[in-house]
Amino acid sequence: MAIRELDSTPSLATLYPKALLGFRKTGSSLPDTELVRTGVVVDPAHLAAYNAVCGFRLSDELPATYPHMLAFPLQMALMTEPGFPFPLLGMVHVANRITQHRALRLGEALTIRVRAENLRPHEKGRQFDVVSEAWVGDDLVWSDVSTYLRRGGGSSSSRREQLAPPTPDAIWRIPGDIGRRYAEVSGDRNPIHLHPLTAKLFGFPRAIAHGMWTKAHALAAFEGRLPAAFTIDVKFKQPVLLPAKAGFTSWADGDGWAFELWSGSKPHLEGSISSL
């Protein structure tokens, strides 16, 4: 695998126009490239803004979902390169698994590594993983596997039985501007999240919440109950149309927890947290 070290964080402001220009890309293989950025240190003001938007307490300890903010520009840079086989816009984020090997804190210098792998068939097209890692020295301290679906060319499977929604532990009242607020801290300004008019261009009746915001907000519900090392694994189901009211349910599952987010009979998110 070719390792390419970046001397600065990629500019998301320039990558989104590249994503728009690459909407007709096609290909059959993922690039054999890993992007690396060393000496990454978290900005305390940015961490505070992220915590406020996602519902975490203010702390010098990073939420397990926060390093995704550091890896996201490298992910965008990788997926907008000319050799990447699929256009970025139109891909569906279907799952995300984060493993925190120990708690990360402000002031630590991180090395961020990002690569794409495991292109495979899906019943609705093709899917692949974008793997991101954070290292401190020679120690892997955090990893993130984001699974993306490129629709088209798949075969439909039989429909799954629709389950009745569980009784919620909490009701989320999600404001209509949460997409824009999360975009400010994440840099993820995909038009489907920002405004009803731009969302309609991509087939959504209203703007939808970022999947990684729903995951972060779910993780925040477990603050104070998490071990230092754990994995949080989620599958993104139906999009959350903004504004929204959704029911959040969680329960103990072995040595960890399971959780779901619903609106009426529509599941938006299902996930689990397990100790390492």
C-alpha positions as CSV (number, residue, x, y, z in Angstrom):
1,M,0.0,0.0,0.0
2,A,1.3,3.5,-0.9
3,I,1.6,5.8,2.1
4,R,1.1,9.5,1.4
5,E,1.8,11.8,4.3
6,L,0.0,15.2,4.2
7,D,1.7,18.3,5.6
8,S,-1.6,20.0,6.3
9,T,-5.3,19.1,6.9
10,P,-7.2,19.0,3.6
11,S,-9.5,21.9,3.0
12,L,-13.1,20.8,3.0
13,A,-14.1,24.0,1.3
14,T,-12.2,22.9,-1.8
15,L,-13.1,19.2,-1.5
16,Y,-16.9,19.6,-1.9
17,P,-16.5,21.3,-5.3
18,K,-14.3,18.3,-6.3
19,A,-17.1,16.0,-5.1
20,L,-19.6,17.8,-7.3
21,L,-17.3,17.6,-10.4
22,G,-16.7,13.8,-9.8
23,F,-20.4,12.8,-9.9
24,R,-19.9,10.6,-13.0
25,K,-16.9,8.6,-11.8
26,T,-17.1,4.8,-12.2
27,G,-14.6,2.1,-11.4
28,S,-14.1,-1.5,-10.1
29,S,-11.4,-1.2,-7.5
30,L,-10.4,0.9,-4.5
31,P,-7.2,2.9,-4.4
32,D,-4.2,1.2,-2.7
33,T,-3.4,4.4,-0.8
34,E,-3.3,5.4,2.8
35,L,-3.4,9.1,3.8
36,V,-1.5,10.1,6.9
37,R,-1.4,13.3,9.0
38,T,1.0,13.6,11.9
39,G,1.1,15.9,14.9
40,V,-2.7,16.5,15.1
41,V,-3.7,18.3,18.3
42,V,-7.3,19.0,19.2
43,D,-8.4,22.6,19.5
44,P,-10.2,23.0,22.9
45,A,-12.7,25.5,21.5
46,H,-13.6,23.1,18.7
47,L,-14.1,20.3,21.1
48,A,-16.3,22.5,23.3
49,A,-18.4,23.4,20.3
50,Y,-18.7,19.7,19.3
51,N,-19.7,18.7,22.8
52,A,-22.4,21.4,22.9
53,V,-23.9,20.3,19.5
54,C,-23.9,16.6,20.3
55,G,-24.9,16.7,24.0
56,F,-21.7,15.8,25.8
57,R,-20.5,17.4,29.0
58,L,-17.5,19.8,28.8
59,S,-14.4,17.8,29.5
60,D,-10.7,17.5,28.5
61,E,-11.5,13.9,27.6
62,L,-12.5,13.3,23.9
63,P,-15.9,11.6,23.3
64,A,-15.2,8.4,21.3
65,T,-17.0,9.9,18.3
66,Y,-14.9,13.1,18.3
67,P,-11.7,11.8,16.5
68,H,-14.0,11.2,13.5
69,M,-13.9,15.0,13.1
70,L,-10.1,14.8,12.7
71,A,-10.3,11.9,10.2
72,F,-13.1,13.3,8.1
73,P,-11.0,15.7,6.0
74,L,-8.7,12.9,5.1
75,Q,-11.7,10.6,4.3
76,M,-13.0,13.3,2.0
77,A,-9.6,13.8,0.3
78,L,-9.3,10.1,-0.3
79,M,-12.8,9.7,-1.7
80,T,-12.5,12.7,-4.1
81,E,-9.2,11.6,-5.7
82,P,-9.4,10.9,-9.4
83,G,-8.7,7.2,-8.9
84,F,-11.5,6.7,-6.5
85,P,-14.2,4.5,-8.2
86,F,-17.4,6.1,-6.9
87,P,-18.7,9.7,-6.7
88,L,-18.9,11.0,-3.1
89,L,-22.3,12.6,-3.4
90,G,-25.0,10.0,-3.6
91,M,-23.2,7.4,-1.5
92,V,-25.1,6.2,1.6
93,H,-23.4,5.9,5.0
94,V,-24.9,2.6,6.2
95,A,-22.9,1.7,9.3
96,N,-20.1,2.9,11.6
97,R,-18.0,1.1,14.2
98,I,-15.7,2.9,16.5
99,T,-13.3,1.2,18.9
100,Q,-11.6,3.3,21.7
101,H,-8.6,1.4,23.1
102,R,-8.2,4.0,25.9
103,A,-9.5,7.4,26.7
104,L,-8.0,10.3,24.6
105,R,-7.3,13.7,26.1
106,L,-6.7,17.2,25.0
107,G,-3.0,18.0,24.3
108,E,-2.1,14.6,22.9
109,A,-0.4,14.7,19.5
110,L,-2.2,12.2,17.2
111,T,-1.3,10.5,14.0
112,I,-4.4,10.1,11.8
113,R,-4.4,7.4,9.1
114,V,-7.2,6.8,6.5
115,R,-7.6,4.1,3.9
116,A,-10.4,2.4,1.9
117,E,-10.8,-1.4,1.8
118,N,-13.1,-4.4,1.5
119,L,-15.1,-3.6,-1.7
120,R,-17.9,-6.2,-1.7
121,P,-21.4,-6.8,-3.1
122,H,-24.5,-5.6,-1.4
123,E,-28.1,-6.5,-2.1
124,K,-28.6,-2.9,-3.4
125,G,-25.3,-2.3,-5.1
126,R,-21.7,-2.4,-3.7
127,Q,-20.3,-1.4,-0.4
128,F,-16.9,-0.7,1.0
129,D,-15.2,0.5,4.3
130,V,-13.3,3.6,5.0
131,V,-10.9,2.8,7.9
132,S,-9.6,5.6,10.0
133,E,-7.1,5.2,12.9
134,A,-5.6,7.5,15.6
135,W,-2.2,6.6,16.9
136,V,-0.1,8.1,19.8
137,G,3.4,7.1,19.1
138,D,3.4,3.4,18.3
139,D,0.1,2.7,20.0
140,L,-3.2,2.4,18.2
141,V,-5.7,4.3,20.5
142,W,-8.8,4.6,18.3
143,S,-10.2,3.2,15.1
144,D,-13.3,3.9,13.0
145,V,-14.8,1.8,10.2
146,S,-17.4,3.7,8.1
147,T,-19.3,1.5,5.7
148,Y,-20.6,3.2,2.5
149,L,-23.1,1.9,0.0
150,R,-23.0,2.8,-3.7
151,R,-26.5,2.0,-5.0
152,G,-27.1,0.2,-8.3
153,G,-26.5,-3.2,-9.8
154,G,-27.6,-5.2,-6.8
155,S,-30.4,-7.7,-6.4
156,S,-33.3,-7.1,-4.0
157,S,-33.9,-9.4,-1.1
158,S,-37.1,-10.3,0.6
159,R,-38.5,-7.5,2.8
160,R,-37.9,-7.8,6.5
161,E,-40.8,-7.9,8.9
162,Q,-41.5,-4.5,10.4
163,L,-41.2,-4.6,14.1
164,A,-43.3,-2.6,16.5
165,P,-41.5,0.3,18.0
166,P,-40.3,-0.2,21.6
167,T,-41.4,2.0,24.5
168,P,-38.9,4.9,24.6
169,D,-36.7,5.7,27.6
170,A,-36.3,9.3,26.3
171,I,-37.9,11.5,23.6
172,W,-35.4,13.4,21.4
173,R,-36.8,16.7,20.0
174,I,-34.4,17.4,17.2
175,P,-34.4,21.0,15.8
176,G,-34.6,21.8,12.2
177,D,-31.2,23.5,12.2
178,I,-29.2,20.6,13.7
179,G,-27.8,19.7,10.3
180,R,-26.4,23.2,9.8
181,R,-25.1,23.3,13.4
182,Y,-23.4,19.9,13.1
183,A,-22.0,20.9,9.7
184,E,-20.3,23.9,11.4
185,V,-18.3,21.7,13.8
186,S,-17.8,18.7,11.5
187,G,-17.2,20.4,8.1
188,D,-19.7,17.9,6.6
189,R,-21.7,20.3,4.5
190,N,-23.4,17.7,2.3
191,P,-26.5,19.6,0.9
192,I,-28.9,16.9,2.1
193,H,-28.3,18.1,5.7
194,L,-28.4,21.8,5.3
195,H,-31.8,23.0,3.9
196,P,-35.1,21.5,2.6
197,L,-34.5,22.9,-0.9
198,T,-31.0,21.4,-1.3
199,A,-32.2,18.1,0.2
200,K,-35.0,17.9,-2.3
201,L,-32.4,17.9,-5.1
202,F,-31.2,14.5,-3.8
203,G,-34.7,13.0,-3.3
204,F,-35.4,13.9,0.3
205,P,-38.6,15.8,1.3
206,R,-36.7,17.7,4.0
207,A,-33.1,18.1,5.3
208,I,-31.9,15.0,7.2
209,A,-29.8,14.7,10.3
210,H,-26.2,13.5,9.9
211,G,-25.8,9.9,10.9
212,M,-22.7,10.7,12.9
213,W,-24.7,13.3,14.9
214,T,-27.3,10.7,15.8
215,K,-24.5,8.3,16.8
216,A,-22.8,10.9,18.9
217,H,-26.0,12.0,20.6
218,A,-26.8,8.4,21.4
219,L,-23.3,7.9,22.9
220,A,-23.8,11.0,25.1
221,A,-26.7,9.2,26.8
222,F,-24.2,6.8,28.3
223,E,-21.8,9.3,29.7
224,G,-20.5,8.3,33.1
225,R,-21.3,4.6,32.5
226,L,-18.6,3.8,29.9
227,P,-15.4,1.9,30.4
228,A,-12.1,3.4,29.2
229,A,-11.9,0.9,26.3
230,F,-15.0,-0.1,24.3
231,T,-16.6,-0.5,20.9
232,I,-19.7,1.4,19.8
233,D,-21.2,-0.1,16.6
234,V,-24.2,1.3,14.8
235,K,-26.3,0.7,11.7
236,F,-28.0,3.7,10.1
237,K,-31.6,2.8,9.0
238,Q,-34.2,5.4,7.9
239,P,-33.0,9.0,7.7
240,V,-34.1,11.5,10.4
241,L,-36.2,14.1,8.6
242,L,-35.8,17.5,10.2
243,P,-37.3,18.8,12.5
244,A,-38.1,15.5,14.3
245,K,-39.3,13.9,17.4
246,A,-37.9,10.4,18.0
247,G,-37.9,7.8,20.7
248,F,-34.6,6.6,22.2
249,T,-34.5,3.2,23.9
250,S,-31.6,1.4,25.6
251,W,-31.1,-1.7,27.6
252,A,-28.3,-3.8,29.2
253,D,-26.9,-6.4,26.9
254,G,-24.3,-8.7,28.4
255,D,-21.4,-6.5,29.6
256,G,-22.6,-3.6,27.5
257,W,-25.7,-2.0,26.1
258,A,-27.9,-2.0,23.1
259,F,-29.9,1.0,21.8
260,E,-32.3,2.1,19.1
261,L,-33.8,5.4,17.8
262,W,-37.3,5.4,16.3
263,S,-40.0,7.7,14.9
264,G,-43.4,6.1,15.0
265,S,-42.7,2.7,13.4
266,K,-39.6,3.8,11.5
267,P,-36.2,2.7,12.9
268,H,-33.5,5.3,12.4
269,L,-30.5,3.8,14.3
270,E,-29.7,0.6,16.0
271,G,-26.5,0.0,17.9
272,S,-24.5,-1.6,20.7
273,I,-21.7,-0.7,23.1
274,S,-19.4,-3.5,24.3
275,S,-16.3,-3.5,26.5
276,L,-13.0,-4.6,25.1
